[in-house]
Amino acid sequence: MDHYAVFGNPIAHSLSPDIHTQFAQLTGHTLSYTRILVAPGELQKALTDFAESGGRGANITVPFKTEALQLCTRATPLAIEAGACNCISFHASEWVADCTDGLGLVYDLTQQLQLSLAQKRILIVGCGGATRGIIGPLLAEHPTEIVLINRTMQKAEQLAESFQSHGTLSACPWHTVLFSEFDFIIHATSLGHTGQLPDLPPTTLSPTTWVYDLSYGKAAEPFLQWAITAGARHYTDGLGMLVAQAAFSFERWRGIMPPVKPVLAAMRNR
Ligand SMILES: NC(=O)c1ccc[n+]([C@@H]2O[C@H](COP(=O)([O-])OP(=O)(O)OC[C@H]3O[C@@H](n4cnc5c(N)ncnc54)[C@H](OP(=O)(O)O)[C@@H]3O)[C@@H](O)[C@H]2O)c1
């Protein structure tokens, strides 16, 4: 049997084992998928032990996505531009790093929700690791522009600079977006995990704006509640992105794209 695992700290909350177990059942593949808690400074040893004991692939989550990229012998263009890795394929002679987060978000928006990003204005609130991973795949959908705002303005400017050749992308001071309406608002801060939300005025959205929170479950509630109160009619959390990024990992490891829709429905009904 082939073995896979998700590595992180904390890790008990991870839905990845349930998602991959359902993918395996739906595609008729036989595999095991476990959670591995990694102590700080122990990622290399944990991955090496796993690979040497026959592990075929790993998902990487907080806080190891950047470190994991450095440990791999090869990286895909997506992982290089994201500066992070959430998916490793172990081969006899190499460890290949990939980043499927952005593909997962775009899949959820365009395939699950049936939305087009072409010629749309997108505001991304927050410029951490997740945002670095989603900008490339979002720009590949040819939006009119992506505007980045972040508490630490310098990080937004650095991101805009690194993706300059990929499309129209700018970093703005927080207050300059106050009276600008967007087709999509993507919330990508970690504030929801502590029950907080960024200070964004309702003037940034119109009734047609799609509001997407990368977080899911309780962590998505504060921002989505703000959006509903501000008049948003279209909104969702990031559970679809989570399931879809897992599907792209599964595809890389097993050579087949598993069905996302039934697994997302099952995860929503848990
Ligand atoms: N659905 C999925 O598959 C998926 C995948 C990846 C991530 N996510 C979610 O995406 C979110 C971001 O993850 P990440 O990995 O990018 O986190 P991260 O690298 O830690 O970045 C955190 C972001 O939140 C901002 N922030 C933190 N505290 C703040 C505060 N008090 N006020 C204003 N801004 C604050 C940070 O701003 P500064 O730069 O100023 O510190 C930064 O932009 C998380 O909720 C995570 O769960 C979901």
The ligand as an ORCA input file, in Angstrom:
! r2SCAN-3c Opt
* xyz 0 1
  N      -8.561     27.173      2.167
  C      -7.287     26.816      2.049
  O      -6.953     25.787      1.424
  C      -6.228     27.696      2.667
  C      -4.877     27.527      2.301
  C      -3.921     28.368      2.873
  C      -4.308     29.348      3.800
  N      -5.621     29.469      4.152
  C      -6.046     30.499      5.119
  O      -5.588     31.754      4.655
  C      -5.329     32.632      5.747
  C      -3.936     33.257      5.599
  O      -2.972     32.228      5.708
  P      -1.408     32.560      5.502
  O      -0.733     31.247      5.420
  O      -1.209     33.550      4.413
  O      -1.044     33.266      6.890
  P       0.251     34.159      7.181
  O       1.335     33.877      6.217
  O       0.509     34.015      8.635
  O      -0.244     35.680      6.886
  C      -1.144     36.304      7.756
  C      -1.745     37.533      7.104
  O      -2.697     38.093      8.029
  C      -2.308     39.440      8.346
  N      -2.593     39.743      9.751
  C      -2.298     38.978     10.823
  N      -2.689     39.608     11.960
  C      -3.229     40.794     11.575
  C      -3.804     41.881     12.275
  N      -3.902     41.892     13.616
  N      -4.275     42.930     11.563
  C      -4.197     42.944     10.195
  N      -3.644     41.941      9.480
  C      -3.168     40.879     10.158
  C      -0.821     39.500      8.087
  O      -0.433     40.839      7.908
  P       1.111     41.289      8.108
  O       1.801     40.917      6.843
  O       1.029     42.741      8.326
  O       1.637     40.529      9.297
  C      -0.730     38.644      6.816
  O      -1.157     39.380      5.698
  C      -5.481     31.786      7.008
  O      -6.741     32.044      7.584
  C      -5.418     30.358      6.495
  O      -6.158     29.462      7.304
  C      -6.587     28.665      3.595
*
